[in-house]
Amino acid sequence: MMRDSIKDQKYFKLKLAEERASLAMFEQALKDVIASRGEKDKGVQNGYGIIADSYQKIINIMYSLGSDLNEISLEYNSLLPYFCKIWNIDSGYMKLIKILSLGVLFAIDGMKIKQLKEKILAENVNDFLICFLLRYLDTNWPSSGNNFVFHGIYNDLKIIIDEKNPTKQLQKIEMYLKSKWYELHKDCSWYDTHNTKTYVGYWSFEAGAVVKILRLDDTELKGVKYYPYDLVHYR
């Protein structure tokens, strides 16, 4: 059953086929470059980034299309090694939030992001939301930031997390999704792409991760735009 309500099944099936073909081409090209120039070549590092982005698109497309969550989880596990190799705070704050949120929703083993955690520690990233997500994935995570690397986008989630009343938390999550989430991302490359051929679906995976960690009864959020309800209940 389709999860996205903006585009039809035909659109997403074609989009998925195109992205898979592109991914296969880049993965083969990457193997060839590594074989001829070695893994430290700049082109290889760029290739890792392209492939990581492609897997992220495939995950979005598959979720929008209504694909089985177990199948999407496999794509996520394929994405992780590439993302862990290329991530740095200057180029990937929001991507990191997405990857960690999906990690919470897919209930991954924290060891799968060992390299990523080491990079986050090395860069001294004491971001509130990053640390909130990491403490769920790794109960021994040593850092607990109180502020944000980039202010504005996720401030509402901090207010929701800091709220102690579950009923009010749920009300604020619903308001965030219905009134704020989309517009807060107006500077993102995917904003307003539903009228183009680059659209892969709009999903607030970070809101889902917060709800899961807080163990809120999200029955009222089922069907709310942008909320990945079934993924919150995956594991």
N, C-alpha and C positions, 0 to 999 in steps of 0.2 A: 504493500500500500504506500502510495506517495506521501512523503512528509511535507514537501514544499507545495505551496498553493499558488505560486506565481507562474511557473512554467509547467509544461506538460511532460509526460513520460517520454515522448519522442525526443524532445529537446535534450533531456538529461542523458538518455541512452546514447545519442549522437555525441554529446559533449564528453561522456565517459570514454567512448571509443577513441575519440580524437586525442584525449589526454593520455590514454594508455599507449597509443601509438607514439606520441611525442616522448613519453617516458622511456619506452623501449629503445628509441633512437638515441636518446641522451645517455642511457645506461651503457649501451654498446660503445658509444663514442668515448665515454669515460674510461672504460676498460682498455680501449686502444691507446688513449693518451697515457694512462698509468703504465702500460706496457712499454711505451716508447720513451717517456720522459720522467717517470717516477711519480710517486704520490705527492711529493712536495711542490710539484709544478703549479704555478698560479692558475693555469687552465683547469687543473684538477679540482682545486678549491672552488673555483667558479662553478664547475660541474656539479659538485656536491650541493651547492646552493640551489641550482636549477632543479635538480632531482628532488631535493627536500620540498621545494615549493610545489612541484608537480604532485607529489604524494599528498600534500595538504589539500590541493584542489580536488584530487580524486576522493579523499575522505569526505569533503564537503558535498561533492556531486553524489556520491553513493548514499550519504545520509539523506540528502534532498530527494533522491530517487526512491528511497524506501528499501534500500538493500538490507540484508540481514546484518545484524550488529556484530556477529562473530566474523563475518567476512570483512567488515570495516575495521575490526580490531586487528586483523592480519595486515591490512594496509598500514595501520598506525605503527605496528611493530617493524614493518619494513622501512618506514620513514625515520624512526628514531636514530639509527646509526648515522645517517647522513646529517640530520639536524644537530646531533651532538658534536659532530666534527666541525661544523662551520659557525655555530652560534657565537655571537658576542653582543654585549649590551648595546653598543652603538647602532647596530643594524637590526636588532631583533627583539625589542622589548615586548611588543604586542604579540609577536609570533611565539615568544616564550610563554606568555600567559595562556595562549591557545594550546600549546603543546602540553603544558602542565595540567591544564584543565581537562584535556582529553585523557591524560594519564590517570587522573582521579576518576573520571567517568568509566574508563576501561579497567580500572583497578589493577594497574600494572605493578610489577615488582620493582621497587625502588632501585635495585641493582642495574636495571636496564638503562637508567639515566645517570649512572655513576660518573661518566666523563662530563656530562652536562653539569652535575652538581659541583664537581671540582672546578669547572670554569666559573660558575656563579660565585663560589667562595673566593676564588682567585681575584675576581673583579670586585669583590666586596659589595655585592648587590644586596643591600638591606632594604628591599622593597616590601611594603606591607603585604600586598596580594601574592607576590612570588613566594614569600616566606610562609604565608598562610597555606598555600597549596602544597609547598614542599614539606611542611610539618605533617601533613596528612599522608604523603607518600613515603616519608622517612621520619619516624618518631624521634630519631636522634638528631634531626636537623638542628644545628647549633645557633642559627640566627633568627631573629624575630623583629623585622623592621616595623617602624611606626609611620613612616612616610612613603611617598611614591617616587619612583625614578622620574616619571612624567606625570605631573599633576593634571587632574581634571577628568580623565576618562573613567577611572575606576573609583573615584571618591565615594560614589553612592554605595558601592559594594562594601566599603569600609564601614559606612554608617549602618548598613544592614547587619554586618558581622558583629559590630559593637553593640547593637541593640540586643537586649537580653530576653525580650518577650517574643516567643515564637510566632504569635498571631501578628504582631506588628512587623516582624521580619518578613513574613509572607506577604503582607500588604505592601511593604516597601519594595520587595522584589517584583511584584506584579506591576506596581507603578513605574518602576525602573524600566521594565521590559516594554510596557505599553506607551510610555511617554518620553523616555529619555534615550534608551540604548541605541537606537538607530542613528539619531541625530548627533549623539556624542562621537560617532565614528565618521562624521562627514569629511574628515581629512584623509580617510583610508582609501586605498586604491580600489577597493571593492564597492565603495559607497555608490549607490544609484546605478549599479551595473545591470539591474533587471531589465533595462531596455536595450541591452547590448548582448553580443554573443559571448561575453566573458563571464556572465553570471553563473555562479556555482551554488547559490543559496545563502541566506542570511541566518546565522545561528549564533546564539549567545551561549557558547559552551562554558564560559566562565561563570555565568549565572547558574547553570546546571550544576557545576562543580561546587559552588558555594552552598547551594541547597542540599546537595548530597552530604557534604561535610557537616553541615549544621543539623542534618537529619530532620528536616522539616517535612511536614505532611503537605506535599505539593499537589494534592488532588485538584485544587482550584486553579492550578496553573496548566493543567492539561488542555491543550488546544490554544494556549496563549501564543501569539506570534513570537517567533524567534526562540522559544523555549524548547530544548531537546528532551521532552518528557520521558520517552522510553529509554533514552540513553542514561538518564539519571537513575533508572531502575534496572540497569543492565546487570550489575553485580553488586 
